[in-house]
């Protein structure tokens, strides 16, 4: 389980870490509708949408350990049609989840011999949302580092200082046991890396390109700050910051973006990405109102019924991140902790077209400064564009643990947003 960089960052909030590890372990290693090798391949597909080499490498290794066919690692053309058919939902959930419809669900469930069962599809949807959101955390906290198979090394996660990571989770036997297992697996992984690297080179020989893509650093536009405010017109229209203005993509020191070509074999339509929901014609894309379909009243029961116990684990994780202490952050912003966290959560959801009728969105502009909003939108919608400069610039006066807290809110809010759209589509299909 080479998740040390992730668990190190989450270790600043050990109670949340425990909840995350239980969910991760259940999704990947416990009984469920999907075969173990397929679970890891779906995770590879999800992480590749955001060019997250850290997670791709992790699940490539675990895919092979689970007995997966090495030929599948040559790309989507070499996997069973049933699994390949998941690509469309993967693409939509990763970038524009509001586009998913009951027709997408019906197509997967009714394709003769390649059809999915409802339970399998729910498991797959949870995996996709989990890995998309985890990719945001990986980039947001700087975990996208060299993991032994050519990963990028631009960002370096901060250490916990003099505190031992085991001490950070003291008193929580479940976390300590899982961390012990993960560390043992990681030591075993190091022994396999040389042979695995040779196998990967053979597997990708037909799909890897040698052309290097060099990206010129984008000049900072004069209007970078324009559109950074969340505006409310007629109680509906939202506008959010464009994070790409003046921010360079994640690149190595020589300016070469690594891995983009290698990961291309795991996805189709690579140019499909996030579009600002607020600027779309509302006649074409209707706002998602939580009052009509919520996690608590609708999503939880559906997912728990079709994939036993996962609803409880997800609900615990959502509640855990909501309960994290953020008094220092809120005090600096001059508000109550719950008000501050809700502002971040609702800002993330509004970027995906999810609205709360009982919330005054004017509060977002009062609570969140412009650089924080730019950072949140980048990590949420374009995590692969996150760079060390952005991480350093937002909230310089805040502790590293507080920045990790923001990234945990991003992770959970994004995952819930994807699940709401997918589960609503499944519900509409069932009705």
LINMOQUI-V172215 format. One record per residue. N is the residue number from 1. PHI is phi in radians with two decimals (* if undefined). Layout:
BEGIN
n=[N/N]
phi=[PHI/PHI]
END
This chain:
BEGIN
n=[1/2/3/4/5/6/7/8/9/10/11/12/13/14/15/16/17/18/19/20/21/22/23/24/25/26/27/28/29/30/31/32/33/34/35/36/37/38/39/40/41/42/43/44/45/46/47/48/49/50/51/52/53/54/55/56/57/58/59/60/61/62/63/64/65/66/67/68/69/70/71/72/73/74/75/76/77/78/79/80/81/82/83/84/85/86/87/88/89/90/91/92/93/94/95/96/97/98/99/100/101/102/103/104/105/106/107/108/109/110/111/112/113/114/115/116/117/118/119/120/121/122/123/124/125/126/127/128/129/130/131/132/133/134/135/136/137/138/139/140/141/142/143/144/145/146/147/148/149/150/151/152/153/154/155/156/157/158/159/160/161/162/163/164/165/166/167/168/169/170/171/172/173/174/175/176/177/178/179/180/181/182/183/184/185/186/187/188/189/190/191/192/193/194/195/196/197/198/199/200/201/202/203/204/205/206/207/208/209/210/211/212/213/214/215/216/217/218/219/220/221/222/223/224/225/226/227/228/229/230/231/232/233/234/235/236/237/238/239/240/241/242/243/244/245/246/247/248/249/250/251/252/253/254/255/256/257/258/259/260/261/262/263/264/265/266/267/268/269/270/271/272/273/274/275/276/277/278/279/280/281/282/283/284/285/286/287/288/289/290/291/292/293/294/295/296/297/298/299/300/301/302/303/304/305/306/307/308/309/310/311/312/313/314/315/316/317/318/319/320/321/322/323/324/325/326/327/328/329/330/331/332/333/334/335/336/337/338/339/340/341/342/343/344/345/346/347/348/349/350/351/352/353/354/355/356/357/358/359/360/361/362/363/364/365/366/367/368/369/370/371/372/373/374/375/376/377/378/379/380/381/382/383/384/385/386/387/388/389/390/391/392/393/394/395/396/397/398/399/400/401/402/403/404/405/406/407/408/409/410/411/412/413/414/415/416/417/418/419/420/421/422/423/424/425/426/427/428/429/430/431]
phi=[*/-1.24/-1.97/-1.01/-1.11/-1.21/-1.17/-1.13/-1.18/-1.16/-1.08/-1.15/-2.28/-1.05/-1.15/-1.15/-0.96/-1.05/-1.15/-1.10/-1.12/-1.11/-1.18/-1.03/-1.13/-1.14/-1.11/-1.70/-2.21/-1.73/-1.00/-2.97/-1.11/-1.67/-1.07/-1.13/-1.15/-1.14/-1.03/-1.24/-1.22/-1.09/-1.11/-1.08/-1.04/-1.17/-1.17/-1.15/-1.03/-1.92/0.94/-1.58/-1.11/-0.98/-1.31/-1.06/-1.09/-1.01/-1.44/-1.07/-1.09/-1.27/-1.07/-1.18/-1.13/-1.41/1.54/-1.15/-1.27/-0.99/-1.11/-1.06/-1.30/-1.40/2.36/-1.11/-1.20/-1.92/-1.88/-1.03/-0.95/-1.02/-1.27/-1.11/-1.14/-1.32/-1.02/-1.11/-1.17/-1.00/-1.10/-1.19/-1.08/-1.20/-2.14/-2.46/-1.06/-1.17/-1.50/-1.26/-2.28/-1.14/-1.15/-1.09/-1.15/-1.05/-1.07/-1.26/-1.50/-2.21/-1.78/0.59/-1.28/-1.78/-1.30/-1.64/-1.48/-1.09/-1.14/-1.07/-1.16/-1.11/-1.03/-1.12/-1.10/-1.11/-1.07/-1.07/-1.10/-1.05/-1.32/-1.06/-1.18/-1.17/-1.07/-1.07/-1.15/-1.02/-1.25/-1.11/-1.76/1.38/-1.50/-1.35/-2.12/-1.15/-1.93/1.70/-2.19/1.53/-1.16/-1.41/-2.16/-1.27/-1.88/-2.16/-1.18/-1.38/-1.48/-1.55/1.26/-1.48/-1.41/-1.19/-1.11/-1.09/-1.20/-1.14/-1.92/-1.02/1.57/-2.09/-1.15/-1.13/-1.08/-1.10/-1.16/-1.13/-1.15/-1.09/-1.11/-1.09/-1.18/-1.09/-1.08/-1.15/-1.11/-1.09/-1.09/-1.03/-1.24/-1.64/-1.08/-1.08/-1.18/-1.15/-1.07/-1.13/-1.12/-1.13/-1.12/-1.21/-1.09/-1.62/-1.05/-1.55/-1.97/-1.36/-1.74/-1.78/-1.28/-1.67/-1.67/-1.87/-1.90/-1.32/-1.09/-1.24/-1.27/-1.22/-1.38/-1.07/-1.66/-0.96/-1.41/-1.20/1.44/-1.37/-1.53/-1.57/-1.79/-2.12/-2.08/1.00/1.26/-2.27/-1.23/-2.11/-2.37/-2.25/-1.21/-1.62/-1.31/-1.32/-1.22/1.31/-2.11/-1.46/-1.16/-1.16/-2.50/-1.27/-1.09/-1.57/1.55/-1.54/-1.38/-1.64/1.50/-1.06/-1.18/-1.08/-1.44/-1.08/-1.21/-1.67/-2.60/-1.98/0.94/-1.12/-1.38/-1.25/-2.52/-1.17/-2.14/-1.07/-1.05/-1.12/-1.68/-1.49/-1.21/-1.16/-1.20/-1.51/-2.18/-1.46/-1.10/-1.51/-1.79/-1.09/-1.11/-1.58/-2.66/-2.15/-1.13/-1.13/-1.64/-2.28/-1.08/-1.00/-1.15/-1.16/-1.17/-1.24/-1.28/-1.60/-2.41/-0.86/1.32/-1.16/-1.06/-1.12/-1.14/-1.15/-1.10/-1.08/-1.19/-1.07/-1.21/-1.14/-1.21/-1.24/-1.57/-1.08/-1.27/-2.44/-1.09/-1.15/-1.09/-1.12/-1.06/-1.14/-1.62/1.26/-2.59/-1.31/-0.95/-1.13/-1.16/-1.14/-1.15/-1.17/-1.07/-1.14/-1.04/-1.23/-1.14/-1.11/-1.14/-1.19/-1.22/-1.84/1.38/-1.73/-2.09/-1.97/-1.15/-1.64/-2.04/-1.59/-1.23/-1.12/-1.10/-1.04/-1.17/-1.38/-1.52/-1.93/-1.24/-1.02/-1.12/-1.16/-1.16/-1.09/-1.10/-1.06/-1.18/-1.10/-1.13/-1.33/-1.81/-2.33/-0.99/-1.17/-1.58/-1.20/-2.33/-1.10/-1.08/-1.11/-1.12/-1.26/-1.36/-1.49/1.02/-1.01/-1.42/-1.66/-1.25/-1.06/-1.07/-1.25/-1.19/-1.09/-1.01/-1.05/-1.18/-1.19/-1.09/-1.08/-0.99/-1.29/-1.14/-1.16/-1.09/-1.14/-1.06/-1.10/-1.13/-1.05/-1.14/-1.17/-1.22/-1.11/-1.11/-1.12/-1.05/-1.10/-1.13/-1.16/-1.19]
END
